[in-house]
């Protein structure tokens, strides 16, 4: 037995439970929906590429800054 990751109720972790590790299809779909809507995210520091404008370094000095 394991606790369901969604509702925390006991759930059998065996081949008999086709939704394992979830207790039901409902809990499995709720979890899938959270991933699909980006409700779950892995924390990370933003990299320079996340903010890249695609401009060359010498061109960036002439671009207005957003505030």
Residue pairs with C-beta under 8 A, 6 or more apart in sequence:
1 10
1 11
1 12
1 13
2 10
2 11
2 13
2 20
2 21
3 9
3 10
3 11
4 10
4 11
4 21
4 22
4 23
4 24
4 27
5 21
5 22
5 27
5 31
6 22
6 23
6 27
6 28
6 30
6 31
7 23
7 27
9 23
10 23
11 17
11 19
11 20
11 21
11 22
11 23
12 20
13 20
13 21
14 20
17 23
19 25
19 27
19 28
22 28
22 31
33 39
34 40
53 60
53 63
55 63
